[in-house]
Amino acid sequence: MEEWSLTFMYELFSLSQWNFTTFTALLFCLSAFIAGFTKAGLPGGAIVAVPLMAMAVPPRISLGVILPVFMVADVFSVYFWHRYAERHYCFPYLLFIGLGVIGAWPVMGTASDSVLDTIIGWLLLVLITLSFFTRILRPGRGFP
């Protein structure tokens, strides 16, 4: 497993492998901008930021980059909005985040970029569908 980690770190920090163009750099910046707005109160912004980042750089690298972007956005969000936080809502999410990271680890180590693209697409479709139906089925909270 150590060899895979070193290879991933080399790919992540070797900008020549990212094949940046002006368009991909704009997608990269737009994805980071949307991640910041997501933490400032734009619900569902992460659904847009993840595929934009996957379009800007290869999917394996994009997932390795978008996670720290969201973590930095979380730090700023907690700093500015800590007075309004309801902490009892945070801890159940941590369990599912941990399970997701543990479940994704073997997939990231073995799947090719085309398979990761497909997995990201299907996961986003499932999440959008779940979000749509929970908004409809929740009494008194339909679409505005």
N, C-alpha and C positions, 0 to 999 in steps of 0.2 A: 504494500500500500504506500510505502514511503516513496517509491519510484514514481507512482502516479502523482503524488502531491508535488514533487519537484518538477515534473513535466508540466503540470497545470500552472504552477507559479511562473515557470519560464514563459509559457504561452500568454499568461495574463500580463506580464510586464514587458513582453517583446512587442512593442507597438508596430513593428514592421509586419507582423502577422495579422494585425487588425484590418489592414487595407483601408485606411481612412481616406475618404474623399470628402469634399465639402458637404455633400448631401448626408453622408453617414455621420459626420461631425455634428451637423445640425440635428439629426435624429437623436444622437447621443445627448446633446445639450437639452433638447426638448424633453427627453425622457427624464432627465435629472430635474428639470424645471417642474414637470408634472408631479414628480415624486414629492417635491417640496410643497406644492399646492395641495396634494393629497393630505399631508399632515396638517395643513392649515385649514382644512374643513371642506375640501372638494371630495365628496364621497365617490368612490368608484374610479378614482384617477389611476390607481395602481393597475387596473385592468387595461388601461391604455399605455402606461409607462413600460410594462414588461415586454409587450410585443415590439414597441418602438426600439427598445434597447436590443432586442433580439434581431431586429432588422439592421441595426447599426454595426454590430460586431457579431462574430459567431456565437451560437446559442450557449455553448458551455462557458465561454468567457462572459457573455452578457449576464448570465445568472450569477457569476462570481463578482460582477461589478455592481449589479443592481441591488444586491443585498446590502453592501456597505453604504450605498446611496440612501436606501431606506433607513438604515441604522442611524446615519448622521441626521436625516430628517426627523427621526424619532427623538433624538437627543434635543434638537432645537424645539420640537413640539412639546416635549416634557418641560423644558426650561420656560417656555412662554405660557403654557396652558396648565401648569401644575395645580393652580388654585381651583380649577374646574374639574379636575380628574376625579373619577369615581373608581378607586383602586380595586374594589371587589369585582369589577368587570374585567380587569386586566389579567388576573391570574389564571382563569380557565383558558384563555387564549394561549398562554405560555405553554400549557400542556400540548395543545394541538400544533403549535409552532415547533416544539421539540420533536414531536412524532413525525412531522413533515420533513424536518431536516434529516432525522435518522432514516426515514424511508427513502429519501431522495439520494442519499449518499451512495448506495450501491449502483443506482441508475446512472448517476453522473460519472461514475468510474468506468462503466462498461458501454454505455450507449453512444452511438455515433451522432454527429451534428444533425443529420436529417431526422433521426429518430427523436432527438431532443426537440427539434422544431415541431414535429407532429405531437409530441406529448404536451408541449407548451400550448399549442393550438387547441387541443382537446380539453385541457384543463381550463383554459379561459372560456371556452364554450360552456362547459359544465358550470363554472362559477357565475357566468352571466345569466344562464338559465335559472340557477338556484336563486340568484338575487332578484330576478324578475318575478318568480313565483312567490318568494317570501314577501315581496312588496304587495303583491295582489292578495295573498291569503291572510296577511296581517290585518285584523279589523281596524278600521279607522285610519289606516296609513297607506292609502293607495297612492298612485302617482299624482304629483301636484298638477 
